[in-house]
Amino acid sequence: MQEYPSSFSSAGDSLSPHQLIKDGDTLVSPERTFVLGFFSPGKSKNRYFGMWYVLSNKTFVWVANRQIPITDSSGILMITSSGNLTLVQNQTNKIVWSSNTSNVRNPKAQLLESGNLIVKGFNGHDPKKDIMILWQSFDHPTDTLLPGMKLGVDLRTGQNRFLTSWKTSDDPSLGDHNYIMDARGSHEVYVKTNNNIAYRLGPWNGIGFSGNTRMKIYEMLFFKFVSNETDAYYTFGYTGKGVMSRLLIHTYGKVERLGWSDLSPKWTNYWTAPIDNCDSYGICGANSICDSDYPRMCQCLRGFIPNSATAWRYRDFQMGCKYTMKSYCQNGEGFVLVKGVKLPDTSNSTIDRTINLSDCFNECLKNCSCTAYSAADISGDNVSGCIMWYDDLIDIKKFDVDGQNMYLRVPASELKHHKGKNNVFRIVIPIIIILGITSGIVVFLLKRKKLKRMQRQKKKEHEGINMMTLSFYDDSSKWNNEPKLFDISTIASATNNFSCNNKIGEGGFGSIYKGTMDDGQVIAVKRLYNASMQGLCEFKNEVMLIAQLQHRNLIHLIGYCMEEEEKILIFDFMQNKSLDLIIFGENKHMLDWRKRVEIILGIAKGLLYLHHDSTHKIIHRDLKTANILLDEFMNPKITDFGTARLFGVDQTEENTRKIIGTYGYMSPEYAINGIFSTKSDVFSFGVLLLEIISGKKNRMVCRDNLESNLLDLAWRLFKNGKGFELVDECLIHSCSISISQAIHFIQIGLLCVQECALDRPTMSSVVFMLSNENSSLPEPKRLEISKGNIWSYEKVSCSNNDVSFTTQEYR
């Protein structure tokens, strides 16, 4: 065995030729942020030489010998007199890694405070002036980008600095995923899986990458993008002290930005990508736009139609869209604005940062191959620069907020149609306002007369009249869409006169029938009982609300029927019926872990839309598994808005004495005091989430029953570190389930069902936490519901079944 020098002080930050680092020794950066030494990741017994944080000793940011582990504790690191940093397995005298540097005098390896390990020396006569850096770890990143690191290409040498994921959490060898900057075009950043593009960050726009709208909100960080003749790279740094940040590519291909501050001494997630289906590269094909809130997700751009209408109908969007006309290079064509998007892939684009947007318009217009253009820089008061795309437009994503504007080339016919619509609006809107004022006066005068007539007709209405149309609330001016009115004969024909063979479900308010219209459209018909607890007011409410709501995770109302004593709603038919029939039934195995996660996220996004993103703030009040329908692809649709309530923009809660809901899903403040808010829906969502994960119904505790309910069971298992035992038994042996994700979801469910409404998260926070598995979560507070003291109703009987009820005397 070869003899090596042995003197070394583990308190320092430097290594000289007469020193070495043995397994157990370390180098520490000057201000004690980073440590350099030997470690074993996860359950592995192999030894690696790498770097980690002093404050977070399991957070590894760089590995030297990631491809060749040391199999025992005999590893040593040394620097030769010529400047080669070398890692040796002393037991076998095998060199497992080296910096491959030489030919300097007085070399030294040093760990800088930035986390950069450098090898330096001097090749002249003046030690101060002739110092040179031979090698640095920042040029050889592993899976983590630290502040000051450059992600990108040295165009002089061709060296490309990019991140590569670990193979597994126990194995830091090269994984399948790269976070890499393209050397071509506008130097976009991609996530590549097995060398195929999986996710694209979008071109740099002066503020950030157009596919990450959150970059401009990071006050503690600055971002820098350089693109010139010698370099193309992206880097970031701190604007102050007391914070740490890193960018990580996980073993499963997601990229995550994490932060640590003195105020919050733990790693917190700030950004994750990809986050939804629209982040999948080119998922909608060419010349289309992906919108995760649009029911079909993919839409052709203006002036384009699907390449295959059949494939599009079956949600196969890969073939993309084609021009409605063969050539756009004719007189009169122009551009329409596409707002708030991630700009298309720039691999088929040119960039000119010297011209303005007006010049960009002219340049694109006179080039028949130019299909779209946009500003290259939006950082100043006036946008500048020009990106022009040629041929197909690939991978465009729509954002709810922010995003970048793009100008799409369209034929003259589309442009005239666009202008025509604007002209119509300019003419029609003033006319509508005048007519509206006039109509309002007339309506007011007629209303008193109509009121007396309605009182006289009240008796006739109870006896049944031939036709009764739906009249909305007095504030109907708030609503835009009026649903289609069907006559009873049409619905009766579609359902074979409401045949028992067509009945597919039954609830507290009525029966559900499957029907087929004359044109072949399959529908679901909700026929309300005459003696139903859902009266005329609730019926109007449900029609009015659903007609206005447009979201992929909300049920779509086709129309309604109100004739004689009949009150009927007509919906899109959901092939897989309601969630409770599957999740609590014999076919629960149809819902694997991945699908359950998608259902939970879909319901959460639907609720978020109701609470925050729709035109009107809406509280559902009866969210449960029976009110979640599943389409042919098992996509969830929230239904049953008969008990929903409309809130004002600034309204936070409301009180009612008519408590309508389902026993087991209601929040305590609503069940006891009649107070409901968005946090009431959050509570119901928490119960629903735990039911989906466990495959078990929630059982409410009664005073004469000591048996625990699902919430109590989830709490006890989670607090005892056995949260995974709550997971549905049919999922335990599935290779698709993620234990950490399951526990993460259970903790979110427990946060949602906390007793105090103020302690519960908002649905926007819930969606963020669900979408970011590594986000830091607060500890849920002790669940008091299971003790039975807050569910003391004056009149209630204990039952093993979910019971819907209306008015209760409570105390």
Secondary structure, DSSP 8 states (H G I E B T S, - for coil): ---------TT-SEE-TT-EEETT-EEE-TTS-EEEEEE--TT---BEEEEEESS-TT-EEEESSSSS-BSSS-EEEEE-TTS-EEEEETTTTEEEEE------EEEEEEE-TTS-EEEEEE-SS-TTTSEEEEEEGGGS--SEE-TT--EEEETTT--EE-EEEEEETTEEEEEEEEEEE-SSTT--EEEEETTEEEEE---B-SSSBTT-TTGGG-TTEEEEEEESSSEEEEEEEESSSSEEEEEEE-TTS-EEEEEEESSS-S-EEEEEES-SGGGSTTTT-BTEEE-TTSTTSEEE-TTEEES-HHHHHTT--TT-EEESSS---STT-EEEEEEEEE---GGGEEEETTS-HHHHHHHHHT-TTEEEEE-SB-SSSS-B-EEEEES--B-EEE-SS--EEEEEEE-HHHHHHHHHHHHHHHHHHHHHHHHHHHHHHHHHHHHHHHHHHHHHHHHHHHH--S-------TTGGG-----EE--HHHHHHHTTTT-GGGEEEE-SSEEEEEEE-TTS-EEEEEEE-TT-SS-HHHHHHHHHHHHH---TTB--EEEEEEETTEEEEEEE--TT-BHHHHHTSTTGGGS-HHHHHHHHHHHHHHHHIIIIISSSEEE-S---GGGEEE-TT--EEE---TT-EEE-TT--EEE-SS--EETTTS-HHHHHH-EEEHHHHHHHHHHHHHHHHH--------TT-----HHHHHHHHHHTT-GGGGS-GGGTT-TT--HHHHHHHHHHHHHHT-SSGGGS--HHHHHHHHH-TTS---------GGGSTT---SS----SS--EES-----
